[in-house]
Amino acid sequence: MLSIRSTGAPILFEATLDLSGDASHAIGSNPFFLTRDARIPLWPARRGLLSVDAAWLRWTGPMRLMQPIRRFPLACNVPVTPLIHSPRGEDLILQFRDALHGVKAQRDTGGGAEFESVREYQPGLDSRFIDWKRSARHHKMLVREFHAERNHPVVLAFDTGHLMREPLDGVPRLDAGITAGLLLARAALEADDLVGSYSFDSRPGHFLPPARGIQSFRRLQQTAASLAYSSDETNFTLAMADLHARLRRRSLIVLFTDFTDTITAELLIENVRRIATRHLLVFVSLRDPVLPEIFEARPASEALLARSVVAGDFLRERSIVLERLERLGIQCIDVPASQLSAALLNRYLHIKQRGLL
């Protein structure tokens, strides 16, 4: 919202702005009637940095004999962040408070859970957690209780290469990933985890170290707004090596990227294999809804039959790559853009409940 103040008499003027930057924009209606305080509303159409270079004003002078035009330099950058909405309805299966911390979480300490206390055994409790030494000392059956471990580092790694510029349902893949990633970041910060971000294309980009506290969410939003679209080929070797060197502690890495076929994915698989030996990796890709429609449609001509065969080859190769990643212990999410936020939150809550970190 650009504000313009006038100390003179009320006048009717037309205003326009010199805009540049990554974010698309739209301007409100002209002319604006200026009394004491007039505002020019801006409605950016997508995420990015919107640069407001100058404002141009034109109004009608006394006696309607002239129309002065003045230019006011502004030179300000406005970060445009995605609008975050929590998933509603049945898509978000685990949405209660105990999904994060648990009411009675009993897990093996070696699986990433923290010991909390012992209590007297009751029917229905897991007999595997009976503490036999304490039970013999107190002459009654005691069972160990655990609670979900917190303060885990979570890193949102965004691939900004040329494949992530491709739109799905009118939204670039990168923007859909950022929206889901910010929603996950807010949930993780509320769960007392540490959240950071990382970007890369042909070379490593920014790195925001994981930090705790809901106040860190604003930094994540501003960093996400500054991520530019790139036309470069993604260099997974350099990016994963750089990220691996930066993280000293076992972390949950959420990798937002994509691939086209098994050949281009070979280098991706080789490099994520190395980083998955130390960290828990969630591989996030967006499924193109057009390919299944082309494959399942009944072809009415030879050209449509050829399109169906090609679409089937792409789907088969995609499933092969995802299967190979899962065999490496990497958790994969491959859903349409409309289902990404709910699927990612559910996977995070599942990891927290199972104590996989």
C-alpha positions in Angstrom: 0.0 0.0 0.0 1.6 3.2 -1.2 0.5 6.3 0.8 0.5 9.9 -0.7 -0.2 12.9 1.5 -1.3 16.4 0.4 -1.2 19.6 2.5 -3.2 21.6 0.0 -6.9 21.7 -1.0 -8.5 18.4 -2.1 -7.8 17.6 -5.7 -8.5 14.8 -8.2 -5.4 13.2 -9.6 -4.3 10.2 -11.5 -1.4 8.1 -10.3 0.7 5.4 -11.8 3.8 3.6 -10.6 7.1 2.4 -12.2 7.3 -1.2 -11.1 9.9 -3.9 -11.7 11.2 -7.0 -10.1 10.3 -10.7 -10.0 6.7 -10.3 -8.7 3.9 -9.6 -11.1 1.6 -6.8 -10.1 -1.7 -5.1 -10.5 -2.6 -1.5 -9.6 -5.9 -0.3 -8.3 -8.3 2.0 -10.2 -7.4 5.5 -11.3 -8.1 8.3 -10.6 -7.7 8.6 -6.9 -9.4 11.4 -4.9 -6.9 12.9 -2.5 -8.1 14.7 0.6 -5.6 14.3 3.3 -4.3 10.8 2.8 -4.7 8.7 -0.4 -3.4 5.1 -0.8 -2.6 3.2 -4.0 -3.3 -0.5 -3.5 -1.0 -3.1 -5.0 -2.1 -6.7 -5.6 0.9 -8.8 -6.6 0.1 -11.8 -8.6 2.9 -14.0 -7.4 5.8 -14.3 -4.9 9.0 -12.3 -5.3 10.6 -8.9 -4.8 8.5 -6.1 -6.2 10.5 -2.9 -6.8 8.6 0.4 -6.7 11.0 2.8 -8.6 8.8 5.9 -8.8 5.3 7.3 -8.6 3.8 9.5 -11.4 1.0 12.0 -10.5 -1.1 14.0 -12.9 -3.9 16.4 -11.9 -5.9 19.3 -13.4 -4.7 22.8 -12.4 -6.8 25.9 -11.7 -9.3 26.9 -14.4 -8.6 23.5 -16.0 -6.0 25.2 -18.2 -3.2 22.8 -17.5 -2.4 19.3 -16.2 0.8 19.2 -14.2 2.7 15.9 -14.2 5.3 15.2 -11.5 7.6 12.2 -10.8 8.4 11.2 -7.3 11.4 8.8 -7.0 10.8 6.0 -4.4 13.4 3.2 -5.1 11.9 0.8 -2.5 11.7 -3.0 -2.6 8.6 -4.8 -1.3 9.0 -8.5 -0.4 5.9 -10.4 -1.6 5.3 -13.6 0.5 2.8 -16.3 -0.2 -0.5 -16.2 1.7 -0.5 -19.1 4.2 -3.7 -21.0 4.8 -3.9 -24.0 7.1 -5.4 -27.1 5.4 -9.0 -27.8 6.4 -11.3 -30.9 6.5 -10.2 -34.5 6.1 -7.0 -33.8 4.2 -5.1 -33.1 7.4 -5.4 -36.3 9.4 -3.2 -35.5 12.3 -4.3 -32.0 13.4 -4.6 -32.3 17.1 -2.1 -31.1 19.7 -1.2 -34.6 20.9 -0.1 -35.4 17.3 3.0 -33.2 18.0 3.8 -34.0 21.6 1.6 -37.0 22.4 -0.5 -37.7 25.4 1.2 -41.0 26.3 4.1 -41.5 23.9 5.8 -44.8 24.6 8.7 -45.5 22.3 12.1 -47.0 22.2 14.7 -44.5 23.4 17.0 -45.6 20.6 14.3 -44.4 18.1 14.7 -40.8 19.0 12.4 -40.4 22.0 13.3 -39.0 25.4 12.7 -40.8 28.7 10.2 -39.0 30.8 9.1 -41.0 33.9 8.0 -44.4 35.2 4.5 -45.3 36.3 2.7 -48.3 37.6 1.8 -50.8 35.0 -1.9 -50.8 33.9 -3.6 -53.2 31.5 -3.3 -51.9 28.0 0.2 -50.5 28.3 3.0 -51.9 26.2 4.7 -54.7 28.1 8.0 -54.1 26.2 8.6 -51.0 28.3 8.4 -52.7 31.7 11.4 -51.6 33.9 12.2 -54.9 35.6 14.9 -53.5 37.9 12.8 -50.8 39.3 9.8 -53.2 39.5 11.9 -55.7 41.6 13.1 -52.8 43.9 9.7 -51.4 44.5 7.8 -54.8 44.6 5.3 -53.6 41.9 5.2 -53.6 38.2 6.6 -50.3 36.7 6.7 -49.2 33.1 8.8 -46.6 31.4 7.2 -43.6 29.7 8.7 -41.5 26.9 7.7 -38.3 25.3 8.4 -37.0 21.8 11.8 -35.4 21.4 11.9 -31.7 20.5 14.4 -29.1 19.3 15.1 -31.0 16.1 16.7 -29.0 13.2 14.4 -28.8 10.2 15.9 -27.4 6.9 13.7 -26.4 3.9 15.9 -26.9 0.8 14.5 -25.3 -2.3 15.7 -26.1 -5.8 15.4 -22.9 -7.8 16.6 -24.4 -11.1 14.8 -24.2 -14.4 12.6 -27.3 -13.8 11.0 -25.5 -10.8 9.9 -22.6 -13.0 7.4 -24.8 -14.8 3.8 -23.9 -13.8 1.3 -26.3 -12.5 -2.3 -25.0 -12.4 -0.9 -21.6 -13.2 1.5 -21.6 -10.2 5.3 -22.3 -10.6 6.5 -25.4 -8.9 8.8 -23.3 -6.7 6.0 -21.2 -5.4 3.9 -24.2 -4.6 6.8 -25.7 -2.7 7.5 -22.4 -0.8 3.9 -22.1 0.3 3.8 -25.7 1.7 7.3 -25.2 3.2 6.3 -22.0 5.1 3.2 -23.8 6.4 5.4 -26.6 7.7 7.9 -24.1 9.2 5.1 -22.5 11.2 3.9 -25.9 12.5 7.5 -26.9 13.4 8.3 -23.7 15.2 5.1 -24.1 17.2 6.4 -27.6 18.1 9.6 -26.1 19.5 11.7 -27.4 16.6 14.4 -25.3 14.9 13.7 -24.3 11.3 16.1 -23.0 8.6 16.2 -22.7 4.8 18.6 -23.4 1.9 18.4 -22.7 -1.8 20.5 -23.8 -4.8 20.5 -24.1 -8.6 23.8 -24.4 -10.5 25.5 -23.2 -7.3 24.6 -23.0 -3.7 22.4 -20.0 -2.8 21.4 -18.6 0.6 21.6 -20.6 3.9 19.5 -19.5 6.9 20.7 -21.5 9.9 18.0 -23.3 11.8 16.6 -21.2 14.7 13.8 -21.7 17.2 10.9 -19.4 18.2 7.9 -18.3 16.3 9.7 -14.9 15.7 11.9 -16.8 13.3 9.0 -17.2 10.9 9.2 -13.7 9.7 12.9 -14.2 8.6 11.8 -17.3 6.7 9.1 -15.4 4.9 11.4 -12.6 3.9 14.0 -15.1 2.7 11.4 -17.0 0.7 10.3 -13.8 -1.0 13.9 -13.2 -2.2 14.2 -16.6 -3.9 14.6 -15.8 -7.6 13.6 -18.0 -10.5 16.7 -19.4 -12.4 17.2 -20.8 -15.8 20.3 -22.7 -14.9 20.6 -26.5 -14.6 20.6 -27.7 -11.1 23.9 -29.0 -9.7 23.0 -31.5 -7.1 26.6 -32.6 -6.4 27.7 -29.1 -5.4 24.4 -28.3 -3.5 24.2 -31.4 -1.4 27.9 -31.3 -0.6 27.6 -27.7 0.6 24.5 -28.5 2.7 26.1 -31.6 4.2 29.1 -29.5 5.3 26.9 -26.8 6.9 24.8 -29.2 9.0 26.7 -30.5 12.1 23.7 -32.1 13.7 21.3 -34.8 12.4 18.5 -32.9 10.8 15.2 -33.3 8.9 15.9 -32.0 5.4 12.8 -31.3 3.2 14.1 -31.2 -0.4 11.8 -29.5 -2.8 12.9 -30.4 -6.3 11.9 -32.3 -9.5 13.2 -34.4 -12.3 12.1 -35.5 -15.8 13.3 -39.1 -16.3 15.6 -41.7 -14.9 18.6 -40.4 -16.8 18.5 -36.9 -15.4 17.7 -38.4 -11.9 20.8 -40.5 -11.7 22.9 -37.7 -10.4 20.2 -36.7 -8.0 19.9 -40.2 -6.5 23.7 -40.5 -6.1 24.0 -37.3 -4.1 20.9 -37.6 -1.9 22.2 -41.1 -1.0 25.2 -39.6 0.7 23.3 -37.0 2.7 20.6 -39.5 3.7 23.2 -41.6 5.5 23.4 -38.9 8.2 20.2 -37.0 8.0 16.5 -37.8 7.6 15.5 -36.7 4.1 12.0 -36.0 2.8 12.0 -35.8 -1.0 9.1 -33.6 -2.3 8.1 -33.4 -5.9 4.9 -32.3 -7.6 2.9 -34.6 -9.8 1.6 -33.2 -13.1 -2.1 -34.0 -13.3 -2.0 -33.8 -17.1 0.1 -37.0 -17.6 -2.4 -39.4 -15.9 -5.2 -37.9 -17.9 -3.4 -38.4 -21.2 -2.4 -41.9 -20.3 -5.8 -43.0 -19.1 -7.8 -41.3 -21.9 -9.0 -43.6 -24.7 -7.0 -42.6 -27.8 -9.2 -41.8 -30.8 -6.3 -41.5 -33.3 -2.7 -42.6 -33.8 -1.4 -39.3 -32.6 -3.4 -39.6 -29.4 -2.1 -43.1 -29.0 1.5 -42.0 -29.3 0.9 -39.3 -26.7 -0.6 -41.9 -24.4 2.4 -44.1 -24.8 4.9 -41.3 -24.1 2.9 -40.2 -21.0 2.9 -43.8 -19.8 6.7 -44.0 -20.2 7.1 -40.8 -18.2 4.9 -42.1 -15.4 6.7 -45.4 -15.3 10.2 -43.8 -15.1 8.9 -41.4 -12.4 7.7 -44.3 -10.3 11.0 -46.1 -10.7 13.0 -43.1 -9.4 10.7 -42.7 -6.4 11.0 -46.4 -5.6 14.8 -46.2 -5.7 14.7 -43.3 -3.4 12.5 -45.1 -0.9 14.8 -48.1 -0.9 17.5 -45.7 0.3 15.4 -44.8 3.3 14.3 -41.5 1.9 10.7 -40.5 2.5 9.0 -39.4 -0.8 6.0 -37.2 -1.3 4.7 -37.0 -4.9 1.3 -35.4 -5.0 -0.6 -32.7 -7.0 0.1 -29.1 -5.9 -3.3 -28.8 -4.3 -2.6 -31.6 -1.9 1.0 -30.7 -1.1 0.5 -28.7 2.1 -1.6 -31.4 3.8 0.6 -34.2 2.7 3.7 -32.5 4.0 2.2 -31.6 7.3 0.9 -35.2 7.8 4.4 -36.6 7.0 6.0 -34.2 9.5 3.6 -35.2 12.2 4.1 -38.9 11.4 7.9 -38.4 11.8 7.4 -36.7 15.1 5.1 -39.4 16.4 7.4 -42.2 15.4 10.4 -40.5 16.8 12.4 -41.0 13.5 14.8 -38.2 14.2 
